[in-house]
Amino acid sequence: MLFEYLRPRSLASPQDVTEYLVLHQAAQHFRLEVEHRENFTAYCQWYDQMAAENRATLAQMRCELNLLAWFSGRGGG
């Protein structure tokens, strides 16, 4: 039949509906878990980058002259 897809389908059984809902819930849970793990990985990468930048800044600051100590008479750097 040409327009067979327009014909109303029979109603799903309660077991079919339950199975569909359980599968849908599992798919949603899986998608949220994947999203959470991707976000956590991105956060860890950002945190590592910030920590490396902060360590580099600290090393640079330790190499610079301590002008405040120099002016107070304790010598510099």
Buried (B, 14 or more C-beta within 10 A) or exposed (E): EEEEEEEEEEEEEEEEEEEEEEEEEEEEEEEEEEEEEEEEEEEEEEEEEEEEEEEEEEEEEEEEEBEEEEEEEEEEE
